[in-house]
Every structure is written in structure tokens, then in C-alpha cells.
Amino acid sequence: MTLVVAREGGTSWIAGMTCPCGCGRRLEMMLLPEVRPRWQVAEHRRGPSLYPSVWASGGCRSHFWLRRGEVHWCRD
Ligand SMILES: [Zn+2]
């Protein structure tokens, strides 16, 4: 699992990753404080965490938490 964070001028503005379900789609999470919805990224030694959970609207409808580089699936 690779989370790519785009930064500009010291500001992280978007995080992207390939959907961990294997469908191949790209998930993008906005990080800027003025947008909704927005996510927060925390970097840990073992990997990044995202808050809140990530969900894919439409398609595979994946819903998961990314915690310290690991995917934790939400079962609805
Ligand atoms: Zn998927």
C-alpha cells in the first residue's frame, strides 16, 4: 500500500492511493483544511494513517481505515 501525498509550498493538499480491494481505481483524499470532506494524514515510522476512514463512492464501495500503513476494512 502506497500513499502518495502531494505538497505545494509546505502545504499538503491531496493524498492518493490505489484502492486496496484490487479494483485498480485511484482514490484521492483532499487534505486542505477549507474543503469538505477533508482528511488528515499522520506519518508514522511504520506508515501513514488517514483520518477519517476512506470510502469509495460507487464502484467497489470500499470502506476502510488506513492506520500506520495498514488497511483495516469496515464491514457494514
Ligand atoms: Zn476498490
N, CA, C, O and the ligand as a Tripos MOL2 file, in Angstrom:
@<TRIPOS>MOLECULE
protein
  305   303    77     0     0
PROTEIN
NO_CHARGES

@<TRIPOS>ATOM
      1 N           0.8600   -1.1920    0.0000 N.3       1 MET1
      2 CA          0.0000    0.0000    0.0000 C.3       1 MET1
      3 C           0.8910    1.2350    0.0000 C.2       1 MET1
      4 O           1.7240    1.4080    0.8900 O.2       1 MET1
      5 N           0.7180    2.0730   -0.9780 N.am      2 THR2
      6 CA          1.4990    3.3050   -1.0620 C.3       2 THR2
      7 C           0.5620    4.5010   -1.0760 C.2       2 THR2
      8 O          -0.3190    4.6190   -1.9280 O.2       2 THR2
      9 N           0.7730    5.3680   -0.1250 N.am      3 LEU3
     10 CA          0.0070    6.6070   -0.0910 C.3       3 LEU3
     11 C           0.9060    7.7200   -0.6010 C.2       3 LEU3
     12 O           1.9930    7.9500   -0.0710 O.2       3 LEU3
     13 N           0.4440    8.4010   -1.6300 N.am      4 VAL4
     14 CA          1.2180    9.4930   -2.2030 C.3       4 VAL4
     15 C           0.5850   10.8010   -1.7660 C.2       4 VAL4
     16 O          -0.6020   11.0320   -1.9940 O.2       4 VAL4
     17 N           1.3820   11.6550   -1.1390 N.am      5 VAL5
     18 CA          0.8740   12.9450   -0.6910 C.3       5 VAL5
     19 C           1.4960   14.0410   -1.5380 C.2       5 VAL5
     20 O           2.7190   14.1410   -1.6420 O.2       5 VAL5
     21 N           0.6470   14.8600   -2.1410 N.am      6 ALA6
     22 CA          1.1160   15.9740   -2.9500 C.3       6 ALA6
     23 C           1.2140   17.2100   -2.0640 C.2       6 ALA6
     24 O           0.2570   17.5860   -1.3870 O.2       6 ALA6
     25 N           2.3810   17.8290   -2.0810 N.am      7 ARG7
     26 CA          2.6010   19.0260   -1.2790 C.3       7 ARG7
     27 C           2.9860   20.1830   -2.1850 C.2       7 ARG7
     28 O           3.6240   20.0080   -3.2240 O.2       7 ARG7
     29 N           2.5820   21.3600   -1.7600 N.am      8 GLU8
     30 CA          2.9330   22.5550   -2.5230 C.3       8 GLU8
     31 C           3.1410   23.6810   -1.5270 C.2       8 GLU8
     32 O           2.2490   24.0070   -0.7450 O.2       8 GLU8
     33 N           4.3190   24.2650   -1.5640 N.am      9 GLY9
     34 CA          4.6030   25.3740   -0.6670 C.3       9 GLY9
     35 C           4.4700   25.0010    0.8000 C.2       9 GLY9
     36 O           4.0490   25.8200    1.6180 O.2       9 GLY9
     37 N           4.8280   23.7690    1.1330 N.am     10 GLY10
     38 CA          4.7590   23.3410    2.5300 C.3      10 GLY10
     39 C           3.3860   22.8800    2.9620 C.2      10 GLY10
     40 O           3.2070   22.4560    4.1040 O.2      10 GLY10
     41 N           2.4140   22.9560    2.0750 N.am     11 THR11
     42 CA          1.0610   22.5300    2.4010 C.3      11 THR11
     43 C           0.7430   21.2160    1.7060 C.2      11 THR11
     44 O           0.9240   21.0820    0.4950 O.2      11 THR11
     45 N           0.2680   20.2450    2.4810 N.am     12 SER12
     46 CA         -0.1900   19.0010    1.8780 C.3      12 SER12
     47 C          -1.6090   19.2310    1.3950 C.2      12 SER12
     48 O          -2.4630   19.6610    2.1700 O.2      12 SER12
     49 N          -1.8720   18.9560    0.1420 N.am     13 TRP13
     50 CA         -3.2200   19.2780   -0.3390 C.3      13 TRP13
     51 C          -4.0100   18.0810   -0.8030 C.2      13 TRP13
     52 O          -5.2390   18.1340   -0.8010 O.2      13 TRP13
     53 N          -3.3630   17.0000   -1.2020 N.am     14 ILE14
     54 CA         -4.1400   15.8310   -1.6090 C.3      14 ILE14
     55 C          -3.3120   14.5740   -1.3700 C.2      14 ILE14
     56 O          -2.0920   14.5730   -1.5280 O.2      14 ILE14
     57 N          -4.0100   13.4980   -0.9830 N.am     15 ALA15
     58 CA         -3.3690   12.1940   -0.8330 C.3      15 ALA15
     59 C          -4.0440   11.2410   -1.7990 C.2      15 ALA15
     60 O          -5.2630   11.2720   -1.9620 O.2      15 ALA15
     61 N          -3.2610   10.4050   -2.4320 N.am     16 GLY16
     62 CA         -3.8140    9.4520   -3.3800 C.3      16 GLY16
     63 C          -3.2660    8.0640   -3.1460 C.2      16 GLY16
     64 O          -2.1140    7.8920   -2.7470 O.2      16 GLY16
     65 N          -4.1060    7.0740   -3.3980 N.am     17 MET17
     66 CA         -3.6670    5.6900   -3.2990 C.3      17 MET17
     67 C          -4.5330    4.8370   -4.2090 C.2      17 MET17
     68 O          -5.6460    5.2180   -4.5700 O.2      17 MET17
     69 N          -4.0090    3.6870   -4.5690 N.am     18 THR18
     70 CA         -4.7980    2.7430   -5.3470 C.3      18 THR18
     71 C          -5.7070    1.9880   -4.3940 C.2      18 THR18
     72 O          -5.2770    1.5820   -3.3140 O.2      18 THR18
     73 N          -6.9530    1.7970   -4.7850 N.am     19 CYS19
     74 CA         -7.9200    1.1240   -3.9230 C.3      19 CYS19
     75 C          -7.3720   -0.2350   -3.4830 C.2      19 CYS19
     76 O          -6.9690   -1.0420   -4.3200 O.2      19 CYS19
     77 N          -7.3570   -0.4900   -2.1680 N.am     20 PRO20
     78 CA         -6.7540   -1.7380   -1.6800 C.3      20 PRO20
     79 C          -7.5850   -2.9830   -1.9650 C.2      20 PRO20
     80 O          -7.1180   -4.0930   -1.7090 O.2      20 PRO20
     81 N          -8.8080   -2.8360   -2.4890 N.am     21 CYS21
     82 CA         -9.6100   -4.0270   -2.7860 C.3      21 CYS21
     83 C          -9.1070   -4.7320   -4.0350 C.2      21 CYS21
     84 O          -9.4720   -5.8790   -4.2920 O.2      21 CYS21
     85 N          -8.2680   -4.0520   -4.8130 N.am     22 GLY22
     86 CA         -7.7380   -4.6870   -6.0080 C.3      22 GLY22
     87 C          -8.4570   -4.2740   -7.2790 C.2      22 GLY22
     88 O          -8.1220   -4.7550   -8.3610 O.2      22 GLY22
     89 N          -9.4490   -3.3820   -7.1650 N.am     23 CYS23
     90 CA        -10.2090   -2.9820   -8.3500 C.3      23 CYS23
     91 C          -9.3910   -2.0570   -9.2540 C.2      23 CYS23
     92 O          -9.7300   -1.8660  -10.4220 O.2      23 CYS23
     93 N          -8.3250   -1.4900   -8.7150 N.am     24 GLY24
     94 CA         -7.4320   -0.6900   -9.5370 C.3      24 GLY24
     95 C          -7.7720    0.7820   -9.6170 C.2      24 GLY24
     96 O          -7.0220    1.5600  -10.2060 O.2      24 GLY24
     97 N          -8.8910    1.1760   -9.0330 N.am     25 ARG25
     98 CA         -9.2440    2.5830   -9.1320 C.3      25 ARG25
     99 C          -8.3660    3.4180   -8.2110 C.2      25 ARG25
    100 O          -7.7790    2.9140   -7.2530 O.2      25 ARG25
    101 N          -8.2950    4.6890   -8.5200 N.am     26 ARG26
    102 CA         -7.4780    5.6010   -7.7460 C.3      26 ARG26
    103 C          -8.3870    6.3530   -6.7800 C.2      26 ARG26
    104 O          -9.4140    6.9080   -7.1710 O.2      26 ARG26
    105 N          -7.9930    6.3580   -5.5280 N.am     27 LEU27
    106 CA         -8.7490    7.0910   -4.5110 C.3      27 LEU27
    107 C          -7.9610    8.3360   -4.1430 C.2      27 LEU27
    108 O          -6.7500    8.2830   -3.9310 O.2      27 LEU27
    109 N          -8.6660    9.4580   -4.0690 N.am     28 GLU28
    110 CA         -7.9980   10.7030   -3.7290 C.3      28 GLU28
    111 C          -8.7100   11.3650   -2.5660 C.2      28 GLU28
    112 O          -9.9350   11.4830   -2.5520 O.2      28 GLU28
    113 N          -7.9320   11.7900   -1.6000 N.am     29 MET29
    114 CA         -8.4470   12.4040   -0.3880 C.3      29 MET29
    115 C          -7.8980   13.8170   -0.2630 C.2      29 MET29
    116 O          -6.6850   14.0250   -0.2180 O.2      29 MET29
    117 N          -8.7930   14.7680   -0.2110 N.am     30 MET30
    118 CA         -8.3610   16.1580   -0.0780 C.3      30 MET30
    119 C          -7.8970   16.4180    1.3570 C.2      30 MET30
    120 O          -8.5050   15.9400    2.3150 O.2      30 MET30
    121 N          -6.8150   17.1810    1.4860 N.am     31 LEU31
    122 CA         -6.2270   17.4440    2.8030 C.3      31 LEU31
    123 C          -6.3370   18.9020    3.2220 C.2      31 LEU31
    124 O          -6.0860   19.2340    4.3810 O.2      31 LEU31
    125 N          -6.7080   19.7700    2.2950 N.am     32 LEU32
    126 CA         -6.7570   21.1980    2.6280 C.3      32 LEU32
    127 C          -7.8390   21.4530    3.6670 C.2      32 LEU32
    128 O          -8.9310   20.8920    3.5750 O.2      32 LEU32
    129 N          -7.5450   22.2930    4.6530 N.am     33 PRO33
    130 CA         -8.4940   22.4980    5.7570 C.3      33 PRO33
    131 C          -9.8090   23.1250    5.3280 C.2      33 PRO33
    132 O         -10.8140   22.9640    6.0210 O.2      33 PRO33
    133 N          -9.8350   23.8360    4.2030 N.am     34 GLU34
    134 CA        -11.0700   24.5440    3.8470 C.3      34 GLU34
    135 C         -12.0190   23.7240    2.9780 C.2      34 GLU34
    136 O         -13.0970   24.2050    2.6280 O.2      34 GLU34
    137 N         -11.6450   22.5070    2.6260 N.am     35 VAL35
    138 CA        -12.5280   21.7140    1.7810 C.3      35 VAL35
    139 C         -13.2660   20.6600    2.6130 C.2      35 VAL35
    140 O         -12.7930   20.2240    3.6620 O.2      35 VAL35
    141 N         -14.4230   20.2740    2.1180 N.am     36 ARG36
    142 CA        -15.2000   19.2110    2.7570 C.3      36 ARG36
    143 C         -15.6280   18.2250    1.6910 C.2      36 ARG36
    144 O         -16.1210   18.6800    0.6590 O.2      36 ARG36
    145 N         -15.4850   16.9200    1.8410 N.am     37 PRO37
    146 CA        -14.8150   16.3550    3.0260 C.3      37 PRO37
    147 C         -13.3110   16.4880    2.9240 C.2      37 PRO37
    148 O         -12.7560   16.6220    1.8340 O.2      37 PRO37
    149 N         -12.6750   16.4510    4.0460 N.am     38 ARG38
    150 CA        -11.2150   16.5080    4.0640 C.3      38 ARG38
    151 C         -10.6880   15.4460    5.0080 C.2      38 ARG38
    152 O         -11.3840   14.9710    5.9050 O.2      38 ARG38
    153 N          -9.4310   15.0900    4.7740 N.am     39 TRP39
    154 CA         -8.7740   14.0740    5.6120 C.3      39 TRP39
    155 C          -7.5300   14.6510    6.2380 C.2      39 TRP39
    156 O          -6.9920   15.6660    5.7950 O.2      39 TRP39
    157 N          -7.0900   13.9830    7.2740 N.am     40 GLN40
    158 CA         -5.8260   14.3330    7.9010 C.3      40 GLN40
    159 C          -4.8810   13.1480    7.7800 C.2      40 GLN40
    160 O          -5.2770   11.9970    7.9610 O.2      40 GLN40
    161 N          -3.6430   13.4460    7.4750 N.am     41 VAL41
    162 CA         -2.6220   12.4040    7.3470 C.3      41 VAL41
    163 C          -1.6550   12.5270    8.5030 C.2      41 VAL41
    164 O          -1.1940   13.6220    8.8230 O.2      41 VAL41
    165 N          -1.3490   11.4120    9.1250 N.am     42 ALA42
    166 CA         -0.3080   11.3670   10.1450 C.3      42 ALA42
    167 C           0.7570   10.3840    9.6700 C.2      42 ALA42
    168 O           0.4460    9.2690    9.2490 O.2      42 ALA42
    169 N           1.9870   10.8010    9.7430 N.am     43 GLU43
    170 CA          3.0780    9.9300    9.3150 C.3      43 GLU43
    171 C           3.6490    9.2190   10.5370 C.2      43 GLU43
    172 O           3.9840    9.8480   11.5410 O.2      43 GLU43
    173 N           3.7500    7.9100   10.4320 N.am     44 HIS44
    174 CA          4.3640    7.1250   11.4970 C.3      44 HIS44
    175 C           5.5460    6.3730   10.9150 C.2      44 HIS44
    176 O           5.6980    6.2720    9.6980 O.2      44 HIS44
    177 N           6.3690    5.8560   11.7840 N.am     45 ARG45
    178 CA          7.5220    5.1030   11.3120 C.3      45 ARG45
    179 C           7.0800    3.9340   10.4460 C.2      45 ARG45
    180 O           7.7260    3.6330    9.4420 O.2      45 ARG45
    181 N           5.9840    3.2670   10.8200 N.am     46 ARG46
    182 CA          5.5460    2.0760   10.0840 C.3      46 ARG46
    183 C           4.7050    2.4200    8.8590 C.2      46 ARG46
    184 O           4.4380    1.5470    8.0330 O.2      46 ARG46
    185 N           4.2860    3.6660    8.7280 N.am     47 GLY47
    186 CA          3.4750    4.0450    7.5790 C.3      47 GLY47
    187 C           2.4760    5.1170    7.9660 C.2      47 GLY47
    188 O           2.3640    5.4850    9.1350 O.2      47 GLY47
    189 N           1.7520    5.6140    6.9780 N.am     48 PRO48
    190 CA          0.8310    6.7280    7.2370 C.3      48 PRO48
    191 C          -0.5260    6.2680    7.7610 C.2      48 PRO48
    192 O          -0.9540    5.1370    7.5290 O.2      48 PRO48
    193 N          -1.1850    7.1730    8.4700 N.am     49 SER49
    194 CA         -2.5670    6.9700    8.8810 C.3      49 SER49
    195 C          -3.4170    8.0640    8.2600 C.2      49 SER49
    196 O          -2.9560    9.1860    8.0540 O.2      49 SER49
    197 N          -4.6660    7.7210    7.9640 N.am     50 LEU50
    198 CA         -5.6170    8.7000    7.4460 C.3      50 LEU50
    199 C          -6.8000    8.7730    8.3960 C.2      50 LEU50
    200 O          -7.2700    7.7570    8.9070 O.2      50 LEU50
    201 N          -7.2740    9.9940    8.6240 N.am     51 TYR51
    202 CA         -8.4740   10.1950    9.4300 C.3      51 TYR51
    203 C          -9.3850   11.1700    8.7110 C.2      51 TYR51
    204 O          -8.8850   12.2110    8.2850 O.2      51 TYR51
    205 N         -10.6490   10.9350    8.5400 N.am     52 PRO52
    206 CA        -11.3730    9.7260    8.9790 C.3      52 PRO52
    207 C         -11.1740    8.5550    8.0180 C.2      52 PRO52
    208 O         -10.2060    8.5390    7.2570 O.2      52 PRO52
    209 N         -12.0690    7.5880    8.0460 N.am     53 SER53
    210 CA        -11.9610    6.4290    7.1750 C.3      53 SER53
    211 C         -12.1700    6.8370    5.7220 C.2      53 SER53
    212 O         -12.7190    7.9010    5.4330 O.2      53 SER53
    213 N         -11.7280    5.9810    4.8220 N.am     54 VAL54
    214 CA        -11.8360    6.2440    3.3870 C.3      54 VAL54
    215 C         -12.9460    5.3770    2.8130 C.2      54 VAL54
    216 O         -13.0380    4.1870    3.1150 O.2      54 VAL54
    217 N         -13.7750    5.9740    1.9990 N.am     55 TRP55
    218 CA        -14.7990    5.1910    1.3270 C.3      55 TRP55
    219 C         -14.8090    5.5610   -0.1480 C.2      55 TRP55
    220 O         -14.5840    6.7120   -0.5220 O.2      55 TRP55
    221 N         -15.0730    4.5620   -0.9680 N.am     56 ALA56
    222 CA        -15.1600    4.7630   -2.4030 C.3      56 ALA56
    223 C         -16.6390    4.8650   -2.7590 C.2      56 ALA56
    224 O         -17.3950    3.9160   -2.5500 O.2      56 ALA56
    225 N         -17.0510    6.0080   -3.2930 N.am     57 SER57
    226 CA        -18.4420    6.1450   -3.6960 C.3      57 SER57
    227 C         -18.6140    5.4680   -5.0490 C.2      57 SER57
    228 O         -17.8690    5.7350   -5.9920 O.2      57 SER57
    229 N         -19.5990    4.5980   -5.1300 N.am     58 GLY58
    230 CA        -19.8140    3.8800   -6.3740 C.3      58 GLY58
    231 C         -18.7650    2.8000   -6.5660 C.2      58 GLY58
    232 O         -17.8750    2.6460   -5.7300 O.2      58 GLY58
    233 N         -18.8560    2.0630   -7.6380 N.am     59 GLY59
    234 CA        -17.8930    1.0180   -7.9230 C.3      59 GLY59
    235 C         -17.8370   -0.0130   -6.8180 C.2      59 GLY59
    236 O         -18.8600   -0.5880   -6.4460 O.2      59 GLY59
    237 N         -16.6410   -0.2500   -6.2890 N.am     60 CYS60
    238 CA        -16.4470   -1.3240   -5.3120 C.3      60 CYS60
    239 C         -16.9830   -0.9500   -3.9270 C.2      60 CYS60
    240 O         -17.1500   -1.8230   -3.0740 O.2      60 CYS60
    241 N         -17.2530    0.3310   -3.6980 N.am     61 ARG61
    242 CA        -17.7610    0.8060   -2.4020 C.3      61 ARG61
    243 C         -16.8800    0.4050   -1.2280 C.2      61 ARG61
    244 O         -17.3730    0.1450   -0.1310 O.2      61 ARG61
    245 N         -15.6080    0.3570   -1.4590 N.am     62 SER62
    246 CA        -14.6790    0.0330   -0.3800 C.3      62 SER62
    247 C         -14.7840    1.0530    0.7430 C.2      62 SER62
    248 O         -14.9660    2.2460    0.5010 O.2      62 SER62
    249 N         -14.6700    0.5730    1.9610 N.am     63 HIS63
    250 CA        -14.6910    1.4320    3.1320 C.3      63 HIS63
    251 C         -13.6680    0.8750    4.1090 C.2      63 HIS63
    252 O         -13.7790   -0.2600    4.5710 O.2      63 HIS63
    253 N         -12.6940    1.6770    4.4070 N.am     64 PHE64
    254 CA        -11.6050    1.1630    5.2480 C.3      64 PHE64
    255 C         -10.9150    2.3000    5.9820 C.2      64 PHE64
    256 O         -11.0360    3.4730    5.6250 O.2      64 PHE64
    257 N         -10.1930    1.9100    7.0150 N.am     65 TRP65
    258 CA         -9.2970    2.8230    7.7170 C.3      65 TRP65
    259 C          -7.8770    2.5080    7.2940 C.2      65 TRP65
    260 O          -7.5120    1.3450    7.1250 O.2      65 TRP65
    261 N          -7.0920    3.5320    7.1260 N.am     66 LEU66
    262 CA         -5.6670    3.3540    6.9080 C.3      66 LEU66
    263 C          -4.9730    3.7490    8.2060 C.2      66 LEU66
    264 O          -4.9910    4.9120    8.6110 O.2      66 LEU66
    265 N          -4.3680    2.7660    8.8440 N.am     67 ARG67
    266 CA         -3.7020    3.0240   10.1160 C.3      67 ARG67
    267 C          -2.2810    2.4900   10.0780 C.2      67 ARG67
    268 O          -2.0490    1.2920    9.9190 O.2      67 ARG67
    269 N          -1.3600    3.3880   10.2240 N.am     68 ARG68
    270 CA          0.0710    3.0290   10.2420 C.3      68 ARG68
    271 C           0.4480    2.1390    9.0710 C.2      68 ARG68
    272 O           1.1460    1.1350    9.2140 O.2      68 ARG68
    273 N          -0.0440    2.5470    7.9060 N.am     69 GLY69
    274 CA          0.3210    1.8340    6.6900 C.3      69 GLY69
    275 C          -0.4710    0.5610    6.4490 C.2      69 GLY69
    276 O          -0.2450   -0.1230    5.4510 O.2      69 GLY69
    277 N          -1.3990    0.2290    7.3480 N.am     70 GLU70
    278 CA         -2.1830   -0.9980    7.1740 C.3      70 GLU70
    279 C          -3.6410   -0.6560    6.9120 C.2      70 GLU70
    280 O          -4.1740    0.3080    7.4610 O.2      70 GLU70
    281 N          -4.2750   -1.4560    6.0710 N.am     71 VAL71
    282 CA         -5.6840   -1.2690    5.7220 C.3      71 VAL71
    283 C          -6.5440   -2.0940    6.6760 C.2      71 VAL71
    284 O          -6.3420   -3.2980    6.8270 O.2      71 VAL71
    285 N          -7.4920   -1.4390    7.3090 N.am     72 HIS72
    286 CA         -8.4600   -2.1230    8.1810 C.3      72 HIS72
    287 C          -9.8430   -1.9390    7.5630 C.2      72 HIS72
    288 O         -10.3730   -0.8290    7.5210 O.2      72 HIS72
    289 N         -10.4080   -3.0180    7.0940 N.am     73 TRP73
    290 CA        -11.6870   -2.9320    6.3940 C.3      73 TRP73
    291 C         -12.8380   -2.6800    7.3480 C.2      73 TRP73
    292 O         -12.8640   -3.2040    8.4620 O.2      73 TRP73
    293 N         -13.7840   -1.8790    6.9050 N.am     74 CYS74
    294 CA        -15.0330   -1.6640    7.6350 C.3      74 CYS74
    295 C         -16.0670   -2.5930    7.0300 C.2      74 CYS74
    296 O         -16.2870   -2.5820    5.8190 O.2      74 CYS74
    297 N         -16.6910   -3.3850    7.8570 N.am     75 ARG75
    298 CA        -17.7510   -4.2540    7.3670 C.3      75 ARG75
    299 C         -19.0810   -3.6120    7.7410 C.2      75 ARG75
    300 O         -19.4090   -3.4720    8.9200 O.2      75 ARG75
    301 N         -19.8320   -3.2270    6.7310 N.am     76 ASP76
    302 CA        -21.1110   -2.5560    7.0140 C.3      76 ASP76
    303 C         -22.1990   -3.5760    7.3250 C.2      76 ASP76
    304 O         -23.3410   -3.2000    7.5880 O.2      76 ASP76
    305 ZN        -11.8700   -0.9810   -4.9610 Zn       77 ZN77
@<TRIPOS>BOND
     1     1     2 1
     2     2     3 1
     3     3     4 2
     4     3     5 am
     5     5     6 1
     6     6     7 1
     7     7     8 2
     8     7     9 am
     9     9    10 1
    10    10    11 1
    11    11    12 2
    12    11    13 am
    13    13    14 1
    14    14    15 1
    15    15    16 2
    16    15    17 am
    17    17    18 1
    18    18    19 1
    19    19    20 2
    20    19    21 am
    21    21    22 1
    22    22    23 1
    23    23    24 2
    24    23    25 am
    25    25    26 1
    26    26    27 1
    27    27    28 2
    28    27    29 am
    29    29    30 1
    30    30    31 1
    31    31    32 2
    32    31    33 am
    33    33    34 1
    34    34    35 1
    35    35    36 2
    36    35    37 am
    37    37    38 1
    38    38    39 1
    39    39    40 2
    40    39    41 am
    41    41    42 1
    42    42    43 1
    43    43    44 2
    44    43    45 am
    45    45    46 1
    46    46    47 1
    47    47    48 2
    48    47    49 am
    49    49    50 1
    50    50    51 1
    51    51    52 2
    52    51    53 am
    53    53    54 1
    54    54    55 1
    55    55    56 2
    56    55    57 am
    57    57    58 1
    58    58    59 1
    59    59    60 2
    60    59    61 am
    61    61    62 1
    62    62    63 1
    63    63    64 2
    64    63    65 am
    65    65    66 1
    66    66    67 1
    67    67    68 2
    68    67    69 am
    69    69    70 1
    70    70    71 1
    71    71    72 2
    72    71    73 am
    73    73    74 1
    74    74    75 1
    75    75    76 2
    76    75    77 am
    77    77    78 1
    78    78    79 1
    79    79    80 2
    80    79    81 am
    81    81    82 1
    82    82    83 1
    83    83    84 2
    84    83    85 am
    85    85    86 1
    86    86    87 1
    87    87    88 2
    88    87    89 am
    89    89    90 1
    90    90    91 1
    91    91    92 2
    92    91    93 am
    93    93    94 1
    94    94    95 1
    95    95    96 2
    96    95    97 am
    97    97    98 1
    98    98    99 1
    99    99   100 2
   100    99   101 am
   101   101   102 1
   102   102   103 1
   103   103   104 2
   104   103   105 am
   105   105   106 1
   106   106   107 1
   107   107   108 2
   108   107   109 am
   109   109   110 1
   110   110   111 1
   111   111   112 2
   112   111   113 am
   113   113   114 1
   114   114   115 1
   115   115   116 2
   116   115   117 am
   117   117   118 1
   118   118   119 1
   119   119   120 2
   120   119   121 am
   121   121   122 1
   122   122   123 1
   123   123   124 2
   124   123   125 am
   125   125   126 1
   126   126   127 1
   127   127   128 2
   128   127   129 am
   129   129   130 1
   130   130   131 1
   131   131   132 2
   132   131   133 am
   133   133   134 1
   134   134   135 1
   135   135   136 2
   136   135   137 am
   137   137   138 1
   138   138   139 1
   139   139   140 2
   140   139   141 am
   141   141   142 1
   142   142   143 1
   143   143   144 2
   144   143   145 am
   145   145   146 1
   146   146   147 1
   147   147   148 2
   148   147   149 am
   149   149   150 1
   150   150   151 1
   151   151   152 2
   152   151   153 am
   153   153   154 1
   154   154   155 1
   155   155   156 2
   156   155   157 am
   157   157   158 1
   158   158   159 1
   159   159   160 2
   160   159   161 am
   161   161   162 1
   162   162   163 1
   163   163   164 2
   164   163   165 am
   165   165   166 1
   166   166   167 1
   167   167   168 2
   168   167   169 am
   169   169   170 1
   170   170   171 1
   171   171   172 2
   172   171   173 am
   173   173   174 1
   174   174   175 1
   175   175   176 2
   176   175   177 am
   177   177   178 1
   178   178   179 1
   179   179   180 2
   180   179   181 am
   181   181   182 1
   182   182   183 1
   183   183   184 2
   184   183   185 am
   185   185   186 1
   186   186   187 1
   187   187   188 2
   188   187   189 am
   189   189   190 1
   190   190   191 1
   191   191   192 2
   192   191   193 am
   193   193   194 1
   194   194   195 1
   195   195   196 2
   196   195   197 am
   197   197   198 1
   198   198   199 1
   199   199   200 2
   200   199   201 am
   201   201   202 1
   202   202   203 1
   203   203   204 2
   204   203   205 am
   205   205   206 1
   206   206   207 1
   207   207   208 2
   208   207   209 am
   209   209   210 1
   210   210   211 1
   211   211   212 2
   212   211   213 am
   213   213   214 1
   214   214   215 1
   215   215   216 2
   216   215   217 am
   217   217   218 1
   218   218   219 1
   219   219   220 2
   220   219   221 am
   221   221   222 1
   222   222   223 1
   223   223   224 2
   224   223   225 am
   225   225   226 1
   226   226   227 1
   227   227   228 2
   228   227   229 am
   229   229   230 1
   230   230   231 1
   231   231   232 2
   232   231   233 am
   233   233   234 1
   234   234   235 1
   235   235   236 2
   236   235   237 am
   237   237   238 1
   238   238   239 1
   239   239   240 2
   240   239   241 am
   241   241   242 1
   242   242   243 1
   243   243   244 2
   244   243   245 am
   245   245   246 1
   246   246   247 1
   247   247   248 2
   248   247   249 am
   249   249   250 1
   250   250   251 1
   251   251   252 2
   252   251   253 am
   253   253   254 1
   254   254   255 1
   255   255   256 2
   256   255   257 am
   257   257   258 1
   258   258   259 1
   259   259   260 2
   260   259   261 am
   261   261   262 1
   262   262   263 1
   263   263   264 2
   264   263   265 am
   265   265   266 1
   266   266   267 1
   267   267   268 2
   268   267   269 am
   269   269   270 1
   270   270   271 1
   271   271   272 2
   272   271   273 am
   273   273   274 1
   274   274   275 1
   275   275   276 2
   276   275   277 am
   277   277   278 1
   278   278   279 1
   279   279   280 2
   280   279   281 am
   281   281   282 1
   282   282   283 1
   283   283   284 2
   284   283   285 am
   285   285   286 1
   286   286   287 1
   287   287   288 2
   288   287   289 am
   289   289   290 1
   290   290   291 1
   291   291   292 2
   292   291   293 am
   293   293   294 1
   294   294   295 1
   295   295   296 2
   296   295   297 am
   297   297   298 1
   298   298   299 1
   299   299   300 2
   300   299   301 am
   301   301   302 1
   302   302   303 1
   303   303   304 2
@<TRIPOS>SUBSTRUCTURE
     1 MET1         2 RESIDUE 1 A MET
     2 THR2         6 RESIDUE 1 A THR
     3 LEU3        10 RESIDUE 1 A LEU
     4 VAL4        14 RESIDUE 1 A VAL
     5 VAL5        18 RESIDUE 1 A VAL
     6 ALA6        22 RESIDUE 1 A ALA
     7 ARG7        26 RESIDUE 1 A ARG
     8 GLU8        30 RESIDUE 1 A GLU
     9 GLY9        34 RESIDUE 1 A GLY
    10 GLY10       38 RESIDUE 1 A GLY
    11 THR11       42 RESIDUE 1 A THR
    12 SER12       46 RESIDUE 1 A SER
    13 TRP13       50 RESIDUE 1 A TRP
    14 ILE14       54 RESIDUE 1 A ILE
    15 ALA15       58 RESIDUE 1 A ALA
    16 GLY16       62 RESIDUE 1 A GLY
    17 MET17       66 RESIDUE 1 A MET
    18 THR18       70 RESIDUE 1 A THR
    19 CYS19       74 RESIDUE 1 A CYS
    20 PRO20       78 RESIDUE 1 A PRO
    21 CYS21       82 RESIDUE 1 A CYS
    22 GLY22       86 RESIDUE 1 A GLY
    23 CYS23       90 RESIDUE 1 A CYS
    24 GLY24       94 RESIDUE 1 A GLY
    25 ARG25       98 RESIDUE 1 A ARG
    26 ARG26      102 RESIDUE 1 A ARG
    27 LEU27      106 RESIDUE 1 A LEU
    28 GLU28      110 RESIDUE 1 A GLU
    29 MET29      114 RESIDUE 1 A MET
    30 MET30      118 RESIDUE 1 A MET
    31 LEU31      122 RESIDUE 1 A LEU
    32 LEU32      126 RESIDUE 1 A LEU
    33 PRO33      130 RESIDUE 1 A PRO
    34 GLU34      134 RESIDUE 1 A GLU
    35 VAL35      138 RESIDUE 1 A VAL
    36 ARG36      142 RESIDUE 1 A ARG
    37 PRO37      146 RESIDUE 1 A PRO
    38 ARG38      150 RESIDUE 1 A ARG
    39 TRP39      154 RESIDUE 1 A TRP
    40 GLN40      158 RESIDUE 1 A GLN
    41 VAL41      162 RESIDUE 1 A VAL
    42 ALA42      166 RESIDUE 1 A ALA
    43 GLU43      170 RESIDUE 1 A GLU
    44 HIS44      174 RESIDUE 1 A HIS
    45 ARG45      178 RESIDUE 1 A ARG
    46 ARG46      182 RESIDUE 1 A ARG
    47 GLY47      186 RESIDUE 1 A GLY
    48 PRO48      190 RESIDUE 1 A PRO
    49 SER49      194 RESIDUE 1 A SER
    50 LEU50      198 RESIDUE 1 A LEU
    51 TYR51      202 RESIDUE 1 A TYR
    52 PRO52      206 RESIDUE 1 A PRO
    53 SER53      210 RESIDUE 1 A SER
    54 VAL54      214 RESIDUE 1 A VAL
    55 TRP55      218 RESIDUE 1 A TRP
    56 ALA56      222 RESIDUE 1 A ALA
    57 SER57      226 RESIDUE 1 A SER
    58 GLY58      230 RESIDUE 1 A GLY
    59 GLY59      234 RESIDUE 1 A GLY
    60 CYS60      238 RESIDUE 1 A CYS
    61 ARG61      242 RESIDUE 1 A ARG
    62 SER62      246 RESIDUE 1 A SER
    63 HIS63      250 RESIDUE 1 A HIS
    64 PHE64      254 RESIDUE 1 A PHE
    65 TRP65      258 RESIDUE 1 A TRP
    66 LEU66      262 RESIDUE 1 A LEU
    67 ARG67      266 RESIDUE 1 A ARG
    68 ARG68      270 RESIDUE 1 A ARG
    69 GLY69      274 RESIDUE 1 A GLY
    70 GLU70      278 RESIDUE 1 A GLU
    71 VAL71      282 RESIDUE 1 A VAL
    72 HIS72      286 RESIDUE 1 A HIS
    73 TRP73      290 RESIDUE 1 A TRP
    74 CYS74      294 RESIDUE 1 A CYS
    75 ARG75      298 RESIDUE 1 A ARG
    76 ASP76      302 RESIDUE 1 A ASP
    77 ZN77       305 GROUP 0 **** ****
